[in-house]
């Protein structure tokens, strides 16, 4: 069972890494930030468009990097759409904790679609790949223009 789940998670990461659904620049946007991980070469630019009610209506990105980084950006874009900036920021913190620890509580439905990335904790050098898009998200939400991989 565990191996089947691991295989499924790997398949999800590869699919989103090769065919990102949100891997495009938004022509109209309200917030943007760049992220750079010079140790492995991952780079991302993230754009956010807000709805009239203040929630995130759309998220798009352009990225260069490994499948983990691109998949994380794509899954993040899906996860934050429809959320308020505060909710997206809180989800970012929970995601970063999950990526570092591998612990994805079953009672946190917000992490359900992000669980395929929980295995990166086994590879410390890949944690920064998975969390870079989330650092860019927080930078965009805070009005900063750039984010590092820390």
N, C-alpha and C positions, 0 to 999 in steps of 0.2 A: 504494500500500500504506500509506504513512504517513498519508495523508488518511483512508483507511478506518479505521485504528486510532484516529486522533483522533476521528472521528465515533462510533466504538464507545465510546470513553472518555467522550465528552460524553453519550451516551445513558445510560450506566451512572450517571453523576453525576446527571443529571436524574431518572432513575427512582428512585434512592435518596433524592434530595432531595424528591421529591413523595410517595413511598410508602415511608417508612422501615419496615423490618421490626422494628426494635428501639426504635421511637419511642414508648415508654410507660414510665410509672413502675413500678418494682418495688415491690410491697407489702411484701415481706420483703427486706431488704438488709443487708449488712455494712459497706459503705463508700459514701460519697457525696461529691460536690464540685460546686460551681458554677463555671462559667467565663463570663467577660464580656469582650467586645471593644467598648468604648465608641465606637471610631472608626467602626465600621460597624453597630453595633447587634446583633451576634450574641450570643446568650446560650444557655447550656446548663446543665442539671442532669443529672448522671450518677449512676446507682446500680449497684452491683456486689453480687452474691451469690456467696459462695464455697461450693464443694463441700466435703465432709468431708476430702478429700485436700489442700485448700488451693488448688486451682486455681479459676479464675473459672468458675462454673457458668452465670451469666447476667449480661448487661449490658443496661441499659435507660436511656433518656434522654428528656428533654423539651427541645425546642430551639425557639428563635425566631431566624430569620436567613435567610441566603441558601442556595441549593441546595448550594453547595460545603460550607458548614459542616454542614448537616444530613446530606448524603451522607457526609462524612468521619466524623461521629459514628456513622452507621449501619454503614459499612464497618469502623470501629474495633470496634464492638460484636461484629461477626461475627469479626473477626480475633483478639480477645483471649479469646473464649470457649474454655475448655479449657486455657488457659495458666496458669502460675504467675504470681504478681505480679512476680517478677523477670523472667520471660520477656516479660510484657506491658510492663514498663518499658523493657526493651531494645528491643522492637519499636517503642515510642514514639519512642525516640531515632533509630532507623533511618528511621522514617517522616518525622520532622521534617527529617532530612538530605535525604531524597528530595524533600520538598516545597520545600525551599530551593534544591536544585541541579537537580532534574529527573532525577537519575541513580537508576535503579532496577535494580541489578545482576540479571542473569538468573539468577545462581547463588544468589539469595536467595528461596527459595520462599515465605517468610513475607510478602514484599511483593507477591506475585503479585496478590492480590485488591485491593490498594491502588494498583496502578499507574495506574488511571484518574485519580488525583489528582496524578500526577507533573507534569502540565502547568501546575499553578498557579505553578511557579517563574517562568514567563514574565510573571506579573502580581504583582509584589511586594505590592501591597495585598491580594491574595487569599491569600497564604501564611498570614497570620494567621487567616483564615477557616477554612482547612483544618487548621491545627494547634491551634486552640482546644480542640476535644474531647480531643485528646491531652494537652494541658496539664491539663485537668480530670481525665483518667485518672490521670496521675502524682500530682496532688494527692490524689485519692481513695485511691490505693495508699499514699501517705505519711501518710494520716490528716489531711490539711489539709482545710479546708472550702471554700476558694476558690482559683481559679487565674486568672491574667491571660492575656493573649494573647501574652505575650513568651515 
